Structure formats: structure tokens, C-alpha cells
């Protein structure tokens, strides 16, 4: 009976908000209708020629900065359509093979400018930030973002398809200097033309600027953008003219050799193994639009360890990709929905049961062991009107697991103003010539944007395979090929006040994707995601900027029309003026399982059968820009055949932009009827970071699991000693704390990279 009760809860939560008169939901003065700023004219800025050298010092005393600036920034938050509360002036110039961007960010309260992070690729959401996005092909879809804060920290990103993919791991050679004074703060950026791909002809780019004033939780744009979207909405960007037709060709050649020395002792072993090795990465700008990356014997010893989590589902947990070679341009290979706002990582959403391409499959065995990668190549960029991406890698044998050749090819063609159509091909084939072991996946997708902020996403994938499966170890027949298919479609409408998405997905039981992440096969799925975002003047005076009642419904059955699972998430979220939020939710769930599985290895497996439960949760977080901030999630109610009490709490401490720390605790107390068992699982996590300056920092991750008496630590020192060149010193330790004398596992790694540019 949990479904009717949950539906009633959804109606009770949503009805009072949808029934309010229009006046109560009216936008602020200056905004005539939802997304009204999208209809405003797009501004134009002329790039000026540098007549005297630009000294990058944050002092705007060069003649280039005396020209007419870009100004008139318009708010997206909190009062869409109104002028920004503080004036911003921006100039763009070029010379000596560089693009220069300067900004004067006036502030009536310079003492309240927020800076709390100077790490490379810092999180911009909790501080004052200035950003520029460059649409270098002027296709109104793809571009590059460069961001800084008042302390001169650097963050750069590569944008594809207006934020459907945001690659935060992309790195460019560029410089920035900032200054703070009694009028606010200033910015000077120097971006070499050869650091970014661009069209082969023409002097017109798309461009936009954004400014975040954190104490007001305010976001403003030079070319206005509705609050439902972000700077990545390049179809709403302004225009930059006056660029030189004979600028640098945008092609460069970079060699990045590395040398690595480490000493490793596995947990429980008596001796250390020592190793010296080296490798090479090469990047070549073959044309203005295409880049080639080669890697020989890559090593990822500097990558941060995964954070442990408690898994209360029947499926494997998703751990994101962290290896730099795979992260760069990874969004180009993404197939699926447009993201709400921006998508800075590819972690599956609750309505995604398949990530067709998941690079973490490469170089890791099914049981998590590292598999050596001998080398690989990648080509990405624009050619002949297509966005293209191709990558191939070869892995070696390890402990009885054969190495494989892996490959993925992606092509996408723009249609009309903001639509596209594309294709995908992926393969894995064992390098052991004596084994007929392979998997191929191929298909097509399209994304179509209609008027009224409505978009349609569709993809179809087929697979064929022979040999052992990568998912659960079961063997496919070796005497014939085994095929499968997946189809998914969704229709989405994203607006300031109202959003809705609904769709359908079907996957055959024999669909196999060794290069993807999937939770189950052999199902049909129907899903709906609906919500509204009213803003009430009376609630704003109480500190609440926006209310978001919403419902997410997922329904699964198998291809014989037997119900497999269903999930109804009903919640209401309160977004505060200061950036905090609180959500209350109830998540009625049904699962039918055919094979037993364990929630905890200390208890018996949950037997096959049908299970229904409906937990309640309270989640939220406080203002992340404060010295102390908190995030929490508390869950109470049913779990599978029993009950649970779960609490996750994280405290963040940021006394300055040099130092930050967080302490997190996750505790689950569960009692089950099938099996007749109970368990308590607690995980402690401590993170710290000290940034000496924007080019030198040390990070530490400490985790403790008292249930299994396991202590893990990961400490990483990183010095960026030259552009795109790093020195890493990494310490890892795993200690069994039972007192039985088990020697701890330890490793110390020193890695040096040096980029040589020609």
C-alpha cells in the first residue's frame, strides 16, 4: 500500500504551490516572463590591437584598457533581468600571439569579497569569481572557459554542446594576475592562441562573461542567460569581432616525459618492491581543429584514492574516473540526455541505467586490480563539419587476466542551431591470439532542441560478443556470436519555473558492453521527472529564495512484462538566499531479485524474492562560503525486509584560502528479517588541503572502517614547477588495526613530469 500513500504525499506537497495565483509566483520587476532575458539582443564587443606590451600584473594601466569596455551585466540570480548590483567593466585585446582579457570588478564592500580556495581548477560556487567563455568556432555550442578569483587562482574547462559535457580536467597554457584595492578587484588574463583550437578563417568568435558575488549569492552575465542555465549556454553568448585573420595557426607540439620511482609493500607482506620506470605523453595540434594525443607506458600513481561508501543496493557502486589522460575530452564520448545546467562529471543520474562509454573499464580488472597500460592514442576535435573523437589503448596481462585492445570512435554532426546527430563504435578484443574473446558496441544518437526550451534525446546501441562476459564472469557461447540491443528516448523541458522529463528505455538480456557502466540488463523502463520552482517574496524575507517540489518515478519490467522494480522519489527542496538548502523526501521502492546478494559480508545474503520499503530522508547543507559549513543526510524507515537508521554528516572548515579540512561520518544501523540479521557499518573520512600558492599544494585523504578494522591514508604533494609540468610525491598506507601483527601495506611514489613545447 505504499504507492497510493506516496502519491498522496506528492499531491499534498505540490498542490498548494501549483494552485497559487500568478501574482504570488510573479518574477521580480524587470522580468516579463519565464526565460525572458533569452529574448534580449545579444551584445557585441570589438577586440583591440595591443599597441604596447601588456605587463601581466593585474594593474590596468596599459592603453588597451582605455577603450570602451563591455559592461551592463544582467543578473540571473537572485533577480533575473535586473542589473547586477555591482558594476563590471571588461576589455579584450590581442597581440604577440595572445588573447588578453582584462576586467575591473567594482565592489562597494571590498572587505567582503570571498576567496576560500586557490587550488588549480577550484570550485567556483563558494567564492567571488570572474569567468570568460570563448566560442572559438562560433558554432554556438562548444567553447573554453577560463576562471579566476580575487587571489589569482586558475580554473579552465572545455565545453561541448552547451554544457551537455563539461570537461573540468582539460588544461591549457595561460596566465592570470589579479589585484585587490579599495574599488574592488582587477583581472588580467593572457591566453595564447595556440592553446585553443579555433576555426581556420574568420575574425568572429562567440564570447560571454560571468561574475559571481558570493555574499549575495549573485550571478550576472554580460550577455544575459536565464537562471535555469549557466555560462555554458553558448547559443545566448555575445559576439567578439576584430580578431586578426593571421593569428597563430592554433597548432602546437608538446612532449611530456615522466620519470617515476616507487617502493611498495602489499598489506600483510614482509618485503618492499622497488621500481623505476618512465613514459611519455605527446600532444600535437594537427590542424586548427584536431589534436592528437599519444601516451606510452602511462602511469597514474598520483591519482587520489577512491572514497569508501556503504552500499545498500544490489548493484555495484559507481566510482568516477580520475586518470587525467582519460578525463581530457571525455565528454565528447558521452551519449545521453542534455544535463540540467552543467555536467562536470559523468556519474549516472537516477534516470540513467547505462553510460555507454566508461573509460574506467580500461586498465582495471573486474575485481579492481590494476592492469598495465602499454600505450594508447586519441584524436579529438573538429573536422569537415563533424566533432570527432577516437581513442585506442592496449592493456597487458596480469595474474591470469589477458590483456586487451580497447577502442572507441565517436562522431557528431551539428544540425540547425542547437541540434545534432551522431554515431558511436566501441570494441574490446583480447590480445591473446589463442582466445576468441571480443565485444563490439555500435549505434547512433540524436539530440533535437525545439522552441520553448524543449529537447528530445534518442539513442540506439547494438552489441555482439564472444568469450567471457566482463560483468559477472559468466561465459558466453564460444561457438557463435551473441548480440543485444539498447534503445532509450527522453523528452525534456527545462525552464525557470517548470521542468519535466519523461522517457522510455529497453535493454535486451544479452546486451553486453565491456566499455560501459550498466546496472542491469533485460528490462523495459518508464521514467518521469517533474518539478516546479516557485519563488515567493514573503519566503525570501525569511531567507528562502526558491522552493522546489518534485517527483521522480522509475518503473522497470522485464521483456515478459513482469515487474522488476519501481521507485518513486517525492521531495520538496528549499534553496536559501545564502546558498544553503534543505530537502525532505520519501522514496518508496520495490525490487525483485533473482539471485542472493550481501549487504554486508558479516551477514547472510538477502534471498531471492520481492521486497518493498519506503524510507524517509532529510538532506541539506549550510552556506559553503563560511568558515564552518555542514552537509548532512539522515534516513529513517524501512530497508529491504527490515529497517534502517542512517546518518551521513560532513563538517567543513576553511579558515583561509590556504587551508581547508573536512571530517565526515557515515553510519548505517540496519535490522533485517530475511536474513534474520543486523549490522552496523560506520565509515570515517577526513580530507585536508593546504595550498601554498596556486602552483603548490598538499592533499590528504584518511579513511577508517571500524567494522573491518581497516585504516587507509593517501597523502599527495603536487608542485606545478612549469606550465603543465608537475612534481608529485604520494604516500599510501593501508593498516589492519586488529592487533594481530599484520604488516601495513605502504607505498611511496615520486613522479616528475616536464612539458616541452615546440
Number of C-alpha atoms within 10 A of each C-alpha: 6 14 16 9 10 18 16 11 15 21 13 11 17 20 11 9 19 14 8 11 9 9 8 13 16 16 21 16 10 13 15 12 13 17 22 16 23 15 11 12 11 15 18 16 20 18 22 21 17 19 12 10 11 21 13 17 15 20 18 19 11 13 12 22 22 10 14 13 17 19 19 18 24 24 27 25 23 18 19 27 28 18 16 24 17 16 15 25 18 22 22 25 22 24 19 13 17 19 21 24 19 25 25 24 21 18 19 13 12 15 11 13 20 21 21 26 27 28 23 19 20 20 13 19 14 21 23 25 25 22 20 21 25 27 28 24 21 22 17 24 24 26 28 22 22 22 23 26 29 23 22 25 23 20 23 24 22 27 30 21 24 24 26 24 26 28 24 22 22 19 18 19 15 18 17 22 22 22 17 17 11 11 13 21 21 26 26 26 26 21 19 20 22 20 17 21 23 26 19 16 13 16 17 20 22 25 28 28 26 24 25 24 23 22 19 14 19 21 26 32 27 26 28 31 32 25 23 18 19 20 29 30 22 28 20 26 28 22 19 22 17 16 20 17 12 11 18 17 20 21 21 18 15 17 19 19 19 21 16 18 15 19 16 18 19 16 15 14 12 11 11 14 10 13 11 11 13 16 17 19 21 18 21 18 23 15 19 22 23 20 20 19 18 20 22 17 17 20 21 11 20 21 15 17 16 12 12 15 15 14 12 15 13 16 11 11 13 11 12 15 18 17 17 14 21 16 18 17 25 25 24 24 24 17 24 20 21 20 17 14 17 18 17 18 16 18 15 14 10 12 19 15 16 22 19 22 23 22 23 18 17 22 21 16 16 13 6 9 12 12 18 18 22 17 18 21 19 21 21 24 22 22 13 8 9 16 20 22 24 20 20 18 21 22 22 18 15 14 7 6 13 17 22 22 18 26 21 22 20 23 21 21 17 19 13 9 12 18 18 18 18 19 20 24 19 24 22 24 23 22 19 13 8 7 13 15 20 21 25 22 26 20 18 19 20 22 25 18 20 12 6 10 12 16 20 19 22 21 22 19 21 20 23 20 28 22 21 17 17 16 15 8 9 10 11 16 12 14 9 11 14 17 18 19 21 24 18 22 20 21 19 22 17 20 19 18 19 16 19 18 19 18 19 18 22 21 25 19 16 17 20 27 29 26 24 17 21 20 14 15 19 19 22 23 20 19 21 19 19 18 21 21 24 21 21 20 16 11 15 14 10 11 15 20 24 22 22 21 25 22 22 20 19 20 19 23 18 18 14 9 10 12 17 19 20 20 21 24 20 25 23 21 19 20 22 21 22 19 21 20 20 18 18 17 21 21 21 22 22 21 19 16 15 11 11 12 16 16 16 16 10 12 13 16 16 22 14 13 12 15 15 19 18 22 17 17 18 17 18 18 20 18 19 21 21 18 13 15 17 19 19 18 18 18 18 17 16 20 20 22 16 19 19 20 17 19 19 18 18 18 17 20 17 20 13 14 18 18 19 19 18 18 17 18 17 19 17 19 15 21 20 17 12 15 15 12 15 17 16 15 17 19 20 20 20 18 18 18 22 20 21 15 17 19 18 18 20 19 19 20 21 20 21 21 18 16 12 14 12 16 17 21 19 21 21 19 20 19 18 18 14 14 16 16 16 21 19 20 21 22 21 21 19 22 18 20 16 11 7 7 9 14 16 20 19 19 20 17 20 18 21 20 23 20 19 15 13 9
